[in-house]
Amino acid sequence: MNIDDIASFRNLLNAYYECRRGKRNQESADRFELNYESEILKLQRELLNQTWQPLRPFCFVITDPKIREIHAADFRDRVVHHALCRLLIPVFEPGFIDDSYACRTGKGTHKCLYRLKSFIRKVTRNYTRPAYYLQGDILSFFNSINHDILLNLLTEKVKSPDLISILERIITPESIYNPIKR
């Protein structure tokens, strides 16, 4: 896997199609969609020339089910994220434990709940014995990830310096808050 794979027109086009699902009628998506072929070609050039920089994300707060700060990437940047994921998921997927459900194809909340119910049935011997469980949440988990450790873990699997450079721009806060203007 190298920069040519990520930046191929076909990969970027498919990433665009995936990214726009459910995101139409958003300003940045509409702006991209007006000239999506030229936008994809522009993204391709920037990725191949190592000049692509993410824009500052849109920040907002949600309150349901709890107060959380959300940083949403610009649509154009999400196309790059999807293009990367299309090639990185097959590399990382085999290393995930089977009971990891978030953001994985064929998994999700419903499958997780079904699996939890099967564990409860087993532990309680078909609901004949009491059992306890702990529901937890790590406060500000994504904001607390050590970026250097994450990049080192990525470097173990991704050998292309060009791809690591793109991943670093996405992960490292300095690249998010000091973007190059497009």
C-alpha positions as CSV (number, residue, x, y, z in Angstrom):
1,M,0.0,0.0,0.0
2,N,1.4,3.4,-1.0
3,I,0.3,6.9,-1.9
4,D,-0.6,5.9,-5.4
5,D,-3.2,3.4,-4.0
6,I,-4.8,6.0,-1.7
7,A,-4.7,8.8,-4.4
8,S,-6.0,6.7,-7.3
9,F,-8.9,8.3,-9.0
10,R,-11.0,5.2,-8.5
11,N,-10.3,5.0,-4.8
12,L,-11.0,8.7,-4.3
13,L,-14.2,8.5,-6.4
14,N,-15.5,5.5,-4.3
15,A,-14.5,7.3,-1.1
16,Y,-16.5,10.3,-2.3
17,Y,-19.6,8.1,-3.0
18,E,-19.3,6.5,0.5
19,C,-18.7,9.9,2.1
20,R,-21.7,11.6,0.6
21,R,-24.2,8.9,1.8
22,G,-26.4,10.7,4.4
23,K,-24.3,13.9,4.1
24,R,-26.1,15.6,1.2
25,N,-27.4,19.1,1.7
26,Q,-24.5,20.1,3.9
27,E,-22.7,23.2,2.7
28,S,-19.3,21.6,2.3
29,A,-20.7,18.5,0.7
30,D,-22.8,20.6,-1.8
31,R,-19.7,22.7,-2.6
32,F,-17.7,19.5,-3.3
33,E,-20.5,17.9,-5.3
34,L,-20.9,20.8,-7.7
35,N,-17.6,19.9,-9.4
36,Y,-16.8,16.5,-7.8
37,E,-14.6,15.3,-10.6
38,S,-12.4,18.3,-10.6
39,E,-12.4,18.3,-6.8
40,I,-11.3,14.6,-6.8
41,L,-8.5,15.4,-9.4
42,K,-7.4,18.3,-7.2
43,L,-7.3,16.1,-4.1
44,Q,-5.4,13.5,-6.1
45,R,-2.7,16.1,-7.1
46,E,-2.5,17.4,-3.5
47,L,-2.1,13.9,-2.1
48,L,0.5,12.8,-4.6
49,N,2.5,16.1,-4.2
50,Q,2.1,15.9,-0.4
51,T,0.5,19.4,-0.3
52,W,-2.9,18.3,1.1
53,Q,-3.7,19.8,4.5
54,P,-6.9,19.3,6.4
55,L,-9.1,22.3,7.1
56,R,-9.9,23.3,10.7
57,P,-12.8,21.1,11.8
58,F,-16.2,22.5,12.6
59,C,-16.7,22.2,16.4
60,F,-20.0,21.9,18.1
61,V,-21.5,20.5,21.3
62,I,-24.2,17.9,21.6
63,T,-26.0,17.2,24.8
64,D,-27.8,13.9,24.2
65,P,-27.1,11.4,25.8
66,K,-24.5,13.5,27.5
67,I,-22.5,16.7,26.9
68,R,-19.8,16.1,24.3
69,E,-17.7,18.3,22.1
70,I,-17.6,17.1,18.5
71,H,-15.1,18.1,15.8
72,A,-16.4,17.4,12.4
73,A,-14.0,17.4,9.4
74,D,-14.8,19.3,6.3
75,F,-16.5,17.1,3.6
76,R,-13.4,17.3,1.4
77,D,-11.2,16.0,4.3
78,R,-13.7,13.2,5.0
79,V,-13.2,12.1,1.4
80,V,-9.5,11.6,2.2
81,H,-10.4,9.8,5.4
82,H,-12.7,7.4,3.5
83,A,-10.0,6.9,0.9
84,L,-7.5,6.0,3.6
85,C,-10.0,3.7,5.4
86,R,-10.8,1.8,2.3
87,L,-7.2,0.6,2.2
88,L,-6.3,0.6,5.9
89,I,-9.2,-1.4,7.2
90,P,-8.1,-4.6,5.6
91,V,-4.7,-4.2,7.1
92,F,-6.0,-3.6,10.7
93,E,-9.2,-5.7,10.7
94,P,-7.5,-9.0,11.3
95,G,-5.9,-7.7,14.5
96,F,-9.2,-6.7,16.1
97,I,-10.8,-8.9,18.7
98,D,-14.1,-10.4,17.6
99,D,-16.0,-8.6,20.4
100,S,-15.0,-5.1,19.2
101,Y,-18.2,-3.6,17.6
102,A,-17.8,0.1,16.9
103,C,-17.3,1.3,13.4
104,R,-16.8,-2.1,11.9
105,T,-18.6,-3.6,8.9
106,G,-21.1,-6.3,9.9
107,K,-20.9,-5.3,13.6
108,G,-22.6,-2.4,15.4
109,T,-24.8,-1.8,18.4
110,H,-27.4,-4.5,17.7
111,K,-24.8,-7.2,17.3
112,C,-23.1,-6.1,20.4
113,L,-26.3,-6.3,22.4
114,Y,-27.1,-9.7,21.0
115,R,-23.6,-10.9,22.1
116,L,-24.0,-9.3,25.5
117,K,-27.3,-11.1,26.0
118,S,-25.7,-14.4,25.1
119,F,-23.0,-13.8,27.7
120,I,-25.6,-12.9,30.3
121,R,-27.5,-16.1,29.6
122,K,-24.3,-18.1,29.9
123,V,-23.2,-16.5,33.2
124,T,-26.7,-16.6,34.8
125,R,-27.2,-20.2,33.6
126,N,-30.2,-19.2,31.6
127,Y,-31.3,-16.4,34.0
128,T,-31.4,-18.7,37.1
129,R,-28.5,-17.1,38.9
130,P,-27.8,-13.4,39.7
131,A,-25.0,-11.6,37.8
132,Y,-23.6,-8.2,37.7
133,Y,-22.0,-6.1,34.9
134,L,-20.2,-2.8,34.6
135,Q,-21.1,-0.3,32.0
136,G,-18.3,2.2,31.5
137,D,-17.2,5.1,29.4
138,I,-13.8,6.7,29.2
139,L,-14.2,10.5,29.6
140,S,-12.8,12.4,26.5
141,F,-11.3,9.2,25.2
142,F,-10.4,10.5,21.7
143,N,-9.0,13.7,23.0
144,S,-6.8,11.8,25.4
145,I,-5.1,9.5,22.9
146,N,-1.4,10.0,22.9
147,H,-0.7,10.9,19.2
148,D,3.0,9.8,19.3
149,I,2.0,6.3,20.5
150,L,-0.8,6.1,17.9
151,L,1.6,7.2,15.1
152,N,4.2,4.6,16.2
153,L,1.6,1.9,16.1
154,L,0.5,3.0,12.6
155,T,4.1,3.0,11.5
156,E,4.4,-0.6,12.4
157,K,1.7,-1.6,9.9
158,V,2.0,1.2,7.3
159,K,5.4,1.3,5.8
160,S,4.9,4.2,3.3
161,P,6.4,7.5,4.6
162,D,4.0,9.4,2.4
163,L,1.0,7.7,4.0
164,I,2.4,8.2,7.5
165,S,2.8,11.9,6.6
166,I,-0.9,12.1,5.6
167,L,-2.0,10.2,8.7
168,E,0.1,12.5,10.9
169,R,-1.6,15.6,9.4
170,I,-5.0,14.1,10.3
171,I,-4.0,12.9,13.8
172,T,-1.7,15.7,15.1
173,P,-3.6,18.7,16.5
174,E,-1.1,21.2,15.1
175,S,-2.0,20.2,11.6
176,I,-5.7,20.6,12.4
177,Y,-5.4,24.1,14.0
178,N,-2.9,25.6,11.6
179,P,-4.1,24.4,8.2
180,I,-2.8,25.6,4.9
181,K,-5.5,27.7,3.2
182,R,-7.0,26.3,0.1
